[in-house]
């Protein structure tokens, strides 16, 4: 059966892929080789590849969004409060806000799919 996921969702997942690919590559290139920051950058980049797979075949790869939701939720919990508070880093705060938006979108997509059966 063909995947009839609306184009808006596919665009959303392509945006999530681009977001992670750009941020992950930037973090990796800015970090010292082998550091925790470099490893984090690689993992962020790799999740971008995962979101690209979801963009191509949303119904098939939808279950992997659970890992995306959990990962992004943890980033929000760890980095959100210090970034959004007084004296926080606005750049990091913007990235964390993006993670929150994508996590909520992933959850909405998964819940939508359950309702459609």
DSSP file (Angstrom, degrees, kcal/mol; ACC not computed):
  #  RESIDUE AA STRUCTURE BP1 BP2  ACC     N-H-->O    O-->H-N    N-H-->O    O-->H-N    TCO  KAPPA ALPHA  PHI   PSI    X-CA   Y-CA   Z-CA
    1    1 A X              0   0    0      0, 0.0     2,-0.1     0, 0.0     3,-0.0   0.000 360.0 360.0 360.0 137.6    0.0    0.0    0.0
    2    2 A X        -     0   0    0      1,-0.1     2,-0.8     2,-0.0     0, 0.0  -0.360 360.0-113.5 -70.8 147.6    1.3    3.5   -0.9
    3    3 A X        -     0   0    0      1,-0.1    -1,-0.1    -2,-0.1    55,-0.1  -0.748  31.9-176.6 -82.7 112.8    2.3    5.9    1.8
    4    4 A X        +     0   0    0     -2,-0.8     2,-0.1     2,-0.0    -1,-0.1  -0.068  22.1 152.8-103.8  32.3   -0.3    8.7    1.5
    5    5 A X        -     0   0    0      1,-0.1     5,-0.1     2,-0.1    53,-0.1  -0.431  55.1-101.4 -61.4 131.3    1.2   10.9    4.2
    6    6 A X    >>  -     0   0    0     -2,-0.1     4,-1.5     1,-0.1     3,-1.0  -0.190  25.4-118.0 -56.4 147.0    0.3   14.5    3.4
    7    7 A X  H 3> S+     0   0    0      1,-0.3     4,-2.6     2,-0.2     5,-0.2   0.798 110.6  65.8 -57.9 -31.9    3.1   16.6    1.9
    8    8 A X  H 3> S+     0   0    0      1,-0.2     4,-2.2     2,-0.2    -1,-0.3   0.892 102.3  47.2 -59.6 -39.7    3.1   19.0    4.8
    9    9 A X  H <> S+     0   0    0     -3,-1.0     4,-2.4     2,-0.2    -1,-0.2   0.904 110.2  52.4 -68.0 -40.6    4.4   16.2    7.1
   10   10 A X  H  X S+     0   0    0     -4,-1.5     4,-2.2     1,-0.2    -2,-0.2   0.922 110.4  48.0 -61.9 -42.8    7.0   15.2    4.6
   11   11 A X  H  X S+     0   0    0     -4,-2.6     4,-2.6     2,-0.2    -1,-0.2   0.917 108.9  54.8 -62.1 -43.1    8.3   18.8    4.4
   12   12 A X  H  X S+     0   0    0     -4,-2.2     4,-2.2     1,-0.2    -2,-0.2   0.915 109.9  46.1 -56.2 -44.6    8.3   18.9    8.3
   13   13 A X  H  X S+     0   0    0     -4,-2.4     4,-2.3     2,-0.2    42,-0.2   0.854 110.2  53.0 -71.2 -33.5   10.5   15.8    8.4
   14   14 A X  H  X S+     0   0    0     -4,-2.2     4,-2.7     2,-0.2    -1,-0.2   0.895 109.5  50.0 -64.9 -38.1   12.8   17.2    5.7
   15   15 A X  H  X S+     0   0    0     -4,-2.6     4,-2.8     2,-0.2    -2,-0.2   0.910 110.0  50.1 -64.0 -41.7   13.1   20.4    7.8
   16   16 A X  H  X S+     0   0    0     -4,-2.2     4,-2.3     2,-0.2     5,-0.2   0.903 111.2  49.7 -62.0 -40.6   13.9   18.2   10.9
   17   17 A X  H  X S+     0   0    0     -4,-2.3     4,-2.8    34,-0.2    -2,-0.2   0.953 112.8  45.3 -62.7 -49.6   16.6   16.4    8.9
   18   18 A X  H  X S+     0   0    0     -4,-2.7     4,-2.7     1,-0.2     5,-0.3   0.910 111.1  54.6 -60.8 -42.5   18.2   19.6    7.6
   19   19 A X  H  X S+     0   0    0     -4,-2.8     4,-2.4     1,-0.2     5,-0.3   0.937 113.7  40.3 -55.4 -51.3   18.0   21.1   11.1
   20   20 A X  H  X S+     0   0    0     -4,-2.3     4,-2.7     2,-0.2     5,-0.3   0.883 114.1  52.9 -70.0 -38.1   19.9   18.2   12.6
   21   21 A X  H  X S+     0   0    0     -4,-2.8     4,-2.2    -5,-0.2     5,-0.2   0.935 114.4  41.7 -62.8 -45.1   22.3   17.8    9.7
   22   22 A X  H  X S+     0   0    0     -4,-2.7     4,-2.5    -5,-0.2    -2,-0.2   0.944 119.4  42.7 -68.5 -48.4   23.4   21.5    9.9
   23   23 A X  H  X S+     0   0    0     -4,-2.4     4,-2.6    -5,-0.3     5,-0.2   0.909 116.3  48.8 -66.9 -41.0   23.6   21.7   13.7
   24   24 A X  H  X S+     0   0    0     -4,-2.7     4,-2.4    -5,-0.3    -1,-0.2   0.925 113.4  45.7 -64.5 -44.9   25.3   18.3   14.0
   25   25 A X  H  X S+     0   0    0     -4,-2.2     4,-2.8    -5,-0.3     5,-0.2   0.920 113.7  50.0 -65.1 -42.3   27.9   19.1   11.4
   26   26 A X  H  X S+     0   0    0     -4,-2.5     4,-1.6    -5,-0.2    -2,-0.2   0.921 111.9  47.4 -60.7 -44.5   28.5   22.6   12.9
   27   27 A X  H  X S+     0   0    0     -4,-2.6     4,-0.7     1,-0.2    -1,-0.2   0.903 113.4  49.0 -63.8 -40.8   28.9   21.1   16.4
   28   28 A X  H >< S+     0   0    0     -4,-2.4     3,-1.0     1,-0.2    -2,-0.2   0.936 112.2  46.8 -64.5 -46.9   31.3   18.5   15.1
   29   29 A X  H 3< S+     0   0    0     -4,-2.8    -1,-0.2     1,-0.2    -2,-0.2   0.769 112.6  50.7 -68.8 -24.6   33.4   20.9   13.1
   30   30 A X  H 3< S+     0   0    0     -4,-1.6    -1,-0.2    -5,-0.2    -2,-0.2   0.566 100.9  82.4 -86.6  -9.9   33.6   23.3   16.0
   31   31 A X  S << S-     0   0    0     -3,-1.0     2,-0.3    -4,-0.7     3,-0.1  -0.539  86.5-101.8 -99.5 160.2   34.7   20.6   18.5
   32   32 A X    >   -     0   0    0     -2,-0.2     3,-2.4     1,-0.1     6,-0.4  -0.613  54.3 -91.2 -76.0 137.1   38.0   19.0   19.3
   33   33 A X  T 3  S+     0   0    0     -2,-0.3    -1,-0.1     1,-0.3     3,-0.1  -0.207 110.2   9.5 -51.0 129.2   38.5   15.6   17.8
   34   34 A X  T 3  S+     0   0    0      1,-0.2    -1,-0.3    -3,-0.1    -2,-0.0   0.407  97.2 132.8  82.4  -2.9   37.3   12.8   20.1
   35   35 A X  S <> S-     0   0    0     -3,-2.4     4,-2.3     1,-0.1    -1,-0.2  -0.279  73.4-108.3 -77.1 166.5   35.7   15.2   22.6
   36   36 A X  H  > S+     0   0    0      1,-0.2     4,-2.5     2,-0.2     5,-0.2   0.865 122.0  54.8 -60.3 -35.8   32.2   14.8   24.0
   37   37 A X  H  > S+     0   0    0      2,-0.2     4,-2.3     1,-0.2    -1,-0.2   0.890 107.3  48.9 -66.0 -39.4   31.1   17.7   21.9
   38   38 A X  H  > S+     0   0    0     -6,-0.4     4,-2.2     2,-0.2    -2,-0.2   0.911 112.0  48.5 -66.0 -42.7   32.4   16.1   18.7
   39   39 A X  H  X S+     0   0    0     -4,-2.3     4,-2.3     1,-0.2    -2,-0.2   0.920 111.0  50.8 -63.3 -43.5   30.6   12.8   19.6
   40   40 A X  H  X S+     0   0    0     -4,-2.5     4,-2.6     1,-0.2    -2,-0.2   0.908 108.6  52.4 -59.6 -42.2   27.4   14.8   20.3
   41   41 A X  H  X S+     0   0    0     -4,-2.3     4,-2.5     1,-0.2    -1,-0.2   0.901 108.8  49.7 -61.0 -42.1   27.7   16.5   16.9
   42   42 A X  H  X S+     0   0    0     -4,-2.2     4,-2.6     2,-0.2    -1,-0.2   0.921 111.6  48.5 -62.8 -43.9   28.1   13.2   15.1
   43   43 A X  H  X S+     0   0    0     -4,-2.3     4,-2.0     2,-0.2    -2,-0.2   0.905 111.3  49.4 -65.1 -40.9   25.0   11.8   16.9
   44   44 A X  H  X S+     0   0    0     -4,-2.6     4,-1.3     2,-0.2    -1,-0.2   0.933 112.0  49.5 -61.6 -45.2   22.9   14.9   16.1
   45   45 A X  H  X S+     0   0    0     -4,-2.5     4,-1.2     1,-0.2     3,-0.4   0.915 108.9  52.3 -58.8 -45.1   24.0   14.6   12.5
   46   46 A X  H  X S+     0   0    0     -4,-2.6     4,-1.9     1,-0.3    -1,-0.2   0.855 103.7  56.3 -64.3 -35.1   23.1   10.9   12.4
   47   47 A X  H  X S+     0   0    0     -4,-2.0     4,-2.6     1,-0.2    -1,-0.3   0.832 100.6  60.6 -64.5 -29.5   19.6   11.7   13.7
   48   48 A X  H  X S+     0   0    0     -4,-1.3     4,-1.7    -3,-0.4    -1,-0.2   0.896 103.2  49.8 -61.1 -39.2   19.3   14.1   10.7
   49   49 A X  H  X S+     0   0    0     -4,-1.2     4,-1.9     2,-0.2    -2,-0.2   0.910 109.4  52.0 -63.8 -42.0   19.8   11.0    8.5
   50   50 A X  H  X S+     0   0    0     -4,-1.9     4,-2.1     1,-0.2    -2,-0.2   0.925 108.7  49.7 -59.9 -45.5   17.1    9.2   10.4
   51   51 A X  H  X S+     0   0    0     -4,-2.6     4,-2.3     1,-0.2   -34,-0.2   0.827 106.8  55.9 -66.8 -30.0   14.7   12.1    9.9
   52   52 A X  H  X S+     0   0    0     -4,-1.7     4,-1.8     2,-0.2    -1,-0.2   0.896 106.5  50.6 -65.8 -39.4   15.5   12.1    6.2
   53   53 A X  H  X S+     0   0    0     -4,-1.9     4,-2.2     1,-0.2    -2,-0.2   0.912 110.3  49.4 -62.2 -41.9   14.5    8.4    6.1
   54   54 A X  H  < S+     0   0    0     -4,-2.1    -2,-0.2     1,-0.2    -1,-0.2   0.907 107.5  54.9 -63.1 -41.0   11.2    9.3    7.9
   55   55 A X  H  < S+     0   0    0     -4,-2.3     3,-0.4   -42,-0.2    -1,-0.2   0.867 110.9  45.4 -60.7 -36.4   10.6   12.1    5.3
   56   56 A X  H  < S+     0   0    0     -4,-1.8    -1,-0.2     1,-0.2    -2,-0.2   0.882 134.7  12.7 -75.0 -38.8   10.9    9.6    2.5
   57   57 A X  S  X S+     0   0    0     -4,-2.2     4,-2.4    -5,-0.1    -1,-0.2  -0.607  71.0 173.3-140.2  75.0    8.7    7.0    4.0
   58   58 A X  H  > S+     0   0    0     -3,-0.4     4,-1.1     1,-0.2    -1,-0.1   0.874  78.5  46.2 -56.8 -45.3    6.9    8.4    7.0
   59   59 A X  H  4 S+     0   0    0      1,-0.2     4,-0.3     2,-0.2     3,-0.3   0.915 114.4  48.1 -66.5 -40.6    4.6    5.5    7.8
   60   60 A X  H  4 S+     0   0    0      1,-0.2     3,-0.3     2,-0.1    -2,-0.2   0.916 122.6  31.7 -65.4 -43.7    7.4    2.9    7.5
   61   61 A X  H >< S+     0   0    0     -4,-2.4     3,-1.6    -8,-0.2     4,-0.4   0.375  84.5 108.6-100.3   4.6    9.9    4.8    9.7
   62   62 A X  G ><  +     0   0    0     -4,-1.1     3,-2.2    -3,-0.3     4,-0.3   0.844  69.3  65.4 -50.7 -40.7    7.5    6.5   12.1
   63   63 A X  G >  S+     0   0    0     -3,-0.3     3,-1.5    -4,-0.3     4,-0.4   0.796  90.7  64.5 -58.3 -26.4    8.4    4.3   15.1
   64   64 A X  G X> S+     0   0    0     -3,-1.6     4,-1.2     1,-0.3     3,-0.8   0.694  83.3  78.0 -69.9 -14.9   12.0    5.7   15.1
   65   65 A X  H <> S+     0   0    0     -3,-2.2     4,-2.9    -4,-0.4    -1,-0.3   0.742  78.9  70.9 -64.7 -20.6   10.5    9.1   16.0
   66   66 A X  H <> S+     0   0    0     -3,-1.5     4,-2.4    -4,-0.3    -1,-0.2   0.921  98.5  47.7 -60.1 -42.8   10.1    7.8   19.6
   67   67 A X  H <> S+     0   0    0     -3,-0.8     4,-2.7    -4,-0.4    -1,-0.2   0.890 111.3  51.4 -64.7 -38.5   13.9    8.0   19.9
   68   68 A X  H  X S+     0   0    0     -4,-1.2     4,-2.7     2,-0.2     5,-0.3   0.912 109.7  49.1 -63.7 -42.8   13.8   11.5   18.5
   69   69 A X  H  X S+     0   0    0     -4,-2.9     4,-2.6     2,-0.2    -2,-0.2   0.940 114.2  45.1 -61.9 -47.6   11.1   12.6   20.9
   70   70 A X  H  X S+     0   0    0     -4,-2.4     4,-2.1     2,-0.2    -2,-0.2   0.926 115.1  47.2 -64.1 -44.5   13.1   11.2   23.9
   71   71 A X  H  X S+     0   0    0     -4,-2.7     4,-1.9     1,-0.2    -2,-0.2   0.931 115.6  44.1 -63.3 -46.2   16.4   12.7   22.7
   72   72 A X  H  X S+     0   0    0     -4,-2.7     4,-2.5    -5,-0.2    -1,-0.2   0.881 111.1  54.7 -68.1 -37.2   15.0   16.1   22.0
   73   73 A X  H  X S+     0   0    0     -4,-2.6     4,-2.6    -5,-0.3    -1,-0.2   0.902 108.4  49.3 -62.2 -39.9   13.0   16.1   25.3
   74   74 A X  H  X S+     0   0    0     -4,-2.1     4,-2.5     2,-0.2     5,-0.2   0.893 109.8  51.0 -67.2 -38.6   16.2   15.4   27.3
   75   75 A X  H  X>S+     0   0    0     -4,-1.9     4,-3.1     2,-0.2     5,-0.6   0.931 111.5  48.5 -61.4 -44.4   18.0   18.2   25.4
   76   76 A X  I  X>S+     0   0    0     -4,-2.5     4,-1.9     1,-0.2     5,-0.5   0.927 113.0  47.1 -61.8 -45.2   15.1   20.6   26.3
   77   77 A X  I  <5S+     0   0    0     -4,-2.6     4,-0.3     1,-0.2    -1,-0.2   0.878 119.8  38.8 -65.1 -37.8   15.1   19.5   30.0
   78   78 A X  I  <5S+     0   0    0     -4,-2.5     4,-0.4    -5,-0.2    -2,-0.2   0.902 131.6  21.9 -80.5 -41.8   18.9   19.8   30.3
   79   79 A X  I  X5S+     0   0    0     -4,-3.1     4,-1.8    -5,-0.2     5,-0.2   0.677 106.9  74.9-104.2 -20.0   19.6   23.0   28.2
   80   80 A X  I  X<S+     0   0    0     -4,-1.9     4,-3.0    -5,-0.6     5,-0.3   0.973  94.4  47.0 -60.7 -60.2   16.3   24.8   28.1
   81   81 A X  H  ><S+     0   0    0     -5,-0.5     4,-1.3    -4,-0.3    -1,-0.2   0.907 117.3  41.3 -54.4 -48.3   16.1   26.2   31.7
   82   82 A X  H  4 S+     0   0    0     -4,-0.4    -1,-0.2     1,-0.2    -2,-0.2   0.848 119.0  46.9 -70.1 -28.2   19.6   27.6   31.8
   83   83 A X  H  < S+     0   0    0     -4,-1.8    10,-0.3     5,-0.2    -2,-0.2   0.845 116.3  42.0 -78.8 -33.6   19.4   28.9   28.2
   84   84 A X  H  < S+     0   0    0     -4,-3.0    -2,-0.2    -5,-0.2    -1,-0.2   0.630 103.1  83.5 -89.4 -14.6   16.1   30.6   28.5
   85   85 A X  S >< S-     0   0    0     -4,-1.3     3,-2.2    -5,-0.3     2,-0.1  -0.166  99.7 -59.1 -81.8 179.2   16.7   32.1   31.9
   86   86 A X  T 3  S+     0   0    0      1,-0.3    -1,-0.2     3,-0.0     3,-0.1  -0.355 127.3  15.4 -59.5 131.6   18.4   35.3   32.8
   87   87 A X  T 3  S+     0   0    0      1,-0.2    -1,-0.3    -3,-0.1    -3,-0.1   0.491  96.1 142.7  81.5   3.2   22.0   35.3   31.5
   88   88 A X    <   -     0   0    0     -3,-2.2     2,-0.7     1,-0.1    -1,-0.2  -0.230  61.6 -98.4 -73.4 166.1   21.3   32.3   29.2
   89   89 A X     >  -     0   0    0      1,-0.2     4,-2.7    -3,-0.1     5,-0.2  -0.768  26.7-157.0 -87.4 113.2   22.8   31.9   25.8
   90   90 A X  H  > S+     0   0    0     -2,-0.7     4,-2.1     1,-0.2    -1,-0.2   0.837  91.6  54.8 -62.0 -32.9   20.2   33.1   23.2
   91   91 A X  H  > S+     0   0    0      2,-0.2     4,-1.9     1,-0.2    -1,-0.2   0.940 112.1  41.8 -64.8 -47.6   21.8   31.0   20.4
   92   92 A X  H  > S+     0   0    0      1,-0.2     4,-2.8     2,-0.2     5,-0.2   0.901 112.4  56.3 -65.1 -40.1   21.5   27.8   22.5
   93   93 A X  H  X S+     0   0    0     -4,-2.7     4,-2.1   -10,-0.3    -2,-0.2   0.882 106.5  49.6 -59.2 -39.2   18.1   28.8   23.6
   94   94 A X  H  X S+     0   0    0     -4,-2.1     4,-1.9     2,-0.2    -1,-0.2   0.903 111.2  48.8 -67.0 -41.4   16.9   29.1   20.0
   95   95 A X  H  X S+     0   0    0     -4,-1.9     4,-2.2     2,-0.2    -2,-0.2   0.922 111.8  49.1 -63.5 -43.9   18.3   25.7   19.1
   96   96 A X  H  X S+     0   0    0     -4,-2.8     4,-2.4     1,-0.2    -1,-0.2   0.878 107.9  54.3 -64.5 -37.6   16.6   24.2   22.1
   97   97 A X  H  X S+     0   0    0     -4,-2.1     4,-2.3    -5,-0.2    -1,-0.2   0.891 107.6  51.2 -62.8 -38.0   13.3   25.9   21.2
   98   98 A X  H  X S+     0   0    0     -4,-1.9     4,-2.6     2,-0.2    -2,-0.2   0.910 108.0  51.5 -63.3 -42.3   13.7   24.2   17.7
   99   99 A X  H  X S+     0   0    0     -4,-2.2     4,-2.6     1,-0.2    -2,-0.2   0.908 109.7  50.2 -60.5 -41.5   14.2   20.8   19.4
  100  100 A X  H  X S+     0   0    0     -4,-2.4     4,-2.4     2,-0.2    -2,-0.2   0.925 110.4  49.6 -62.3 -44.6   11.1   21.4   21.5
  101  101 A X  H  X S+     0   0    0     -4,-2.3     4,-2.2     1,-0.2    -2,-0.2   0.917 113.1  45.9 -62.4 -43.7    9.1   22.3   18.3
  102  102 A X  H  X S+     0   0    0     -4,-2.6     4,-2.9     2,-0.2     5,-0.2   0.907 110.7  52.9 -67.9 -40.1   10.3   19.2   16.5
  103  103 A X  H  X S+     0   0    0     -4,-2.6     4,-2.3     1,-0.2    -2,-0.2   0.924 111.0  47.2 -59.8 -43.6    9.6   16.9   19.5
  104  104 A X  H  X S+     0   0    0     -4,-2.4     4,-2.4     1,-0.2    -1,-0.2   0.896 112.5  50.1 -65.2 -39.4    6.1   18.2   19.7
  105  105 A X  H  X S+     0   0    0     -4,-2.2     4,-2.4     2,-0.2    -2,-0.2   0.908 109.4  50.6 -64.7 -41.7    5.6   17.7   15.9
  106  106 A X  H  X S+     0   0    0     -4,-2.9     4,-2.5     2,-0.2    -2,-0.2   0.930 111.6  48.4 -60.6 -44.4    6.9   14.2   16.1
  107  107 A X  H  X S+     0   0    0     -4,-2.3     4,-2.7     1,-0.2     5,-0.2   0.912 110.4  51.4 -62.8 -42.5    4.5   13.4   18.9
  108  108 A X  H  X S+     0   0    0     -4,-2.4     4,-2.5     1,-0.2    -1,-0.2   0.906 109.8  50.1 -61.8 -41.5    1.6   15.0   17.0
  109  109 A X  H  X S+     0   0    0     -4,-2.4     4,-2.2     2,-0.2    -2,-0.2   0.933 112.0  46.9 -62.9 -45.4    2.5   12.8   13.9
  110  110 A X  H  X S+     0   0    0     -4,-2.5     4,-1.7     1,-0.2    -2,-0.2   0.908 113.7  47.5 -64.6 -40.9    2.6    9.7   16.0
  111  111 A X  H  X S+     0   0    0     -4,-2.7     4,-1.8     2,-0.2    -1,-0.2   0.888 110.1  53.4 -66.8 -38.2   -0.7   10.5   17.7
  112  112 A X  H  X S+     0   0    0     -4,-2.5     4,-1.7    -5,-0.2    -2,-0.2   0.911 107.5  51.8 -60.1 -43.6   -2.3   11.3   14.4
  113  113 A X  H  X S+     0   0    0     -4,-2.2     4,-0.8     1,-0.2    -1,-0.2   0.863 106.9  52.3 -63.6 -37.1   -1.3    8.0   13.0
  114  114 A X  H  < S+     0   0    0     -4,-1.7     3,-0.3     1,-0.2    -1,-0.2   0.880 108.4  51.2 -66.6 -37.5   -2.8    6.1   15.9
  115  115 A X  H  < S+     0   0    0     -4,-1.8    -1,-0.2     1,-0.2    -2,-0.2   0.839 108.7  51.0 -68.8 -33.0   -6.1    7.9   15.4
  116  116 A X  H  <        0   0    0     -4,-1.7    -1,-0.2    -5,-0.1    -2,-0.2   0.640 360.0 360.0 -80.3 -14.1   -6.2    7.0   11.7
  117  117 A X     <        0   0    0     -4,-0.8    -3,-0.2    -3,-0.3    -2,-0.1   0.469 360.0 360.0  83.6 360.0   -5.5    3.3   12.6
